[in-house]
Amino acid sequence: MSVRLQHTRNIGIMAHIDAGKTTTTERILYYTGNSYKLGEVHEGTATMDFMVQEQERGITISSAATTVYWDFSGEKYKINIIDTPGHVDFTVEVERSLRVLDGAVALFCAVGGVEPQSETVWKQADKYNVPRISFVNKMDRAGADFFAVLAQMKDKLGANPIPLQIPVGEEEEFAGVVDLITNKAIIWDNDSLGAVYTVTEVPEDLKEMVEEYRLKLIEGVAEEDEALFEKFMADHNSITPAEMRAIIRKATIERRITPVLCGASFRNKGVQPLLDAIVSYLPNPSDIEAITGINPYTEKEEIRHANENEPFSALAFKIATDPFVGHLAFIKVYSGTLNSGSYVLNTTTGKKERIARIMQIHANKQTQIEKVEAGDIVAVVGFKEINTGDTLCDEKHPIVLSSIQFPEPVISVAVEPKTQDDVEKLEQALIKLAEEDPTFNMRVDQETGQTIISGMGELHLDIITDRLKREFRIEINKGNPQVAYKEAFVSTIQHREVYKKQTGGKGRFADILFEMGPADEDVRGLQFINEVKGGNIPKEYIPAIEKGFRIAMQNGVLAGFSLESLKVRLLDGSYHSVDSDALAFEICAKVAFREAARSGKNVLLEPIMRLEVNCPDEYVGEITSDLNKRRASVDGIDTKNRYQVVKAHVPLSEMFGYVTVLRTITSGRGNSSMEFSHYAQLPDNMTDDVIYKLKGYLVK
């Protein structure tokens, strides 16, 4: 393993909205020498929030990448950092970042603790087996409680949090931390923007608590290693900090523990030990299991190790447009080396691509480099067609890596340009935005001719329309938001479809007998089962039938919405030796779906959102009463930091403009967070109304 790989860390910073991700990243940039002054989110000067919309709203919208260098124990480490958004509407940015990262820092607010989006990003990190350390931020805020956050991490996330620090003071009195590994206190100087700190003895009033937690830590470390356990039994203080760090690192990488640190990024306290922890406990690229993929020609599984001597392989995880260099593809290199000016194979499209330039990224600035090696994250320029999730590799050693799965949009709105001259411009702009963001899509309604854009929430579509105005100089009219319903087939029906077409010469013939009904539980998409016996339909036509049903599912018979799931059992059929071909069977399947669906029972499904409302005690009654009117199912009410937390599931269609209503009810003292939960059947008495409204879906 090369020294370069050992000294590389690819990490993301993830958390609920407003937990302090961008502020923490800004402090990291400052202390590593990348910024000469501190950028502040609330002032719109944060380096990583470089979009105009981010600076105005004080939120992160697009994940930003940067590279910093940090000295630890006399050695220099390279850290590639991705600062991800916290707002649920931009969850795609977290999803694609975690797919390519080796480790992550999970931030928690010392007051809010484990919040709804914290749970979402934690599950996303679990999905991609990402080791993580945690940082309890905002220890200087009123109501800060480090140990309450530890308890919530256990209860809500099922994590195994291991504190490596104990806070010195809380709220306004927060001064620093006690490092349990070195058994020393670190106190920050308020006048030097946190650059200067003093390492001192543990304060008297904390000695008993520190001894208790330190003993627990040492005991846990000793249990991991037989030799260390013997050392512990003889004298627990004889275990050195280096030995402790090595065991903590191993357990973190194996995802058995989550080391927890604390601080107050805005007050410049706790960031340097966090950087030390990143290089000490999070994995380097070679610590991660070798990535597996499929050879597209042999269809056999192949392995790529994080080694510059292996064939080149990389995954494109983000596409962006830069006004100066054009299209950028952010890639994580898993193996091999890539030189600028060389050719690679995009196994997803099957086309060769020339990589004209390779860029080291720092927020919205780029530095050109000549080559990139295994384990690094960079952006490439000069390609013709690369999309999110595409695999790039050596032409002579093709491989397809597993792509990235994205949630489907849940809200739509109709848009049109204010002037006829901008019609083509609008279409091109929306295509560009859809390339960048896989959770945003556009389509033209066949009945009304309108352009419909869809996304993850009202804020998501607000940002899209704002970008159309600012970046593309297109003024638009916008309709009212519409929910992205889905359709479901709830009865099982058997149907035979015979497709014949004779136009002189070779005709078309296909005959299929099938059973169509609801898919098995937890199955999304098409569940296709081939039960044809005796070659009544040749094997080569079966994939075409499956493809026909899959395409047909995109347009249901009730209101044209796609079906979330469907089960098709192909039972029998027949073919003609001359007139039958794959296309005939594909068309037959499409026609068969529509005929069978019209004969069966169809229902509409609506998106249900998980809602949390924080409010003072006196407003709980009014809030639950309002939620009941919105067809909400209230799951429970908890108490957190003198506030009540109302948890509910509620249909998205009932929640438009809810933020304004909540402010009115609570006199501005309540706040809410909402994220997609699942699809559920729309009540029968509302289905006709929804379909009627959709038919009159016009831009106002």
HUPETA-V594446 format. One record per helix or strand of 3 or more residues. SS is the DSSP state (~ for helix, > for strand). FROM is the first residue (numbers start at 1). TO is the last residue. If there is no record, write none. Layout:
BEGIN
ss=SS from=FROM to=TO
ss=SS from=FROM to=TO
END
This chain:
BEGIN
ss=~ from=3 to=6
ss=> from=8 to=14
ss=~ from=21 to=31
ss=~ from=52 to=57
ss=> from=64 to=72
ss=> from=75 to=83
ss=~ from=88 to=100
ss=> from=103 to=109
ss=~ from=116 to=127
ss=> from=131 to=137
ss=~ from=146 to=157
ss=> from=161 to=163
ss=> from=165 to=168
ss=~ from=171 to=173
ss=> from=176 to=179
ss=> from=184 to=188
ss=~ from=190 to=192
ss=> from=197 to=200
ss=~ from=204 to=222
ss=~ from=226 to=234
ss=~ from=236 to=238
ss=~ from=241 to=253
ss=> from=258 to=262
ss=~ from=265 to=267
ss=~ from=271 to=281
ss=~ from=285 to=287
ss=> from=291 to=294
ss=> from=301 to=304
ss=> from=313 to=322
ss=> from=326 to=335
ss=> from=337 to=339
ss=> from=343 to=346
ss=> from=351 to=354
ss=> from=357 to=362
ss=> from=365 to=369
ss=> from=371 to=373
ss=> from=377 to=381
ss=> from=391 to=393
ss=> from=411 to=417
ss=~ from=420 to=436
ss=> from=441 to=444
ss=> from=451 to=455
ss=~ from=458 to=470
ss=> from=476 to=478
ss=> from=486 to=489
ss=> from=493 to=501
ss=> from=508 to=517
ss=> from=525 to=530
ss=~ from=539 to=552
ss=> from=565 to=574
ss=~ from=582 to=599
ss=> from=602 to=615
ss=~ from=617 to=629
ss=> from=633 to=640
ss=> from=643 to=651
ss=~ from=652 to=654
ss=~ from=658 to=665
ss=> from=671 to=681
ss=~ from=684 to=695
END
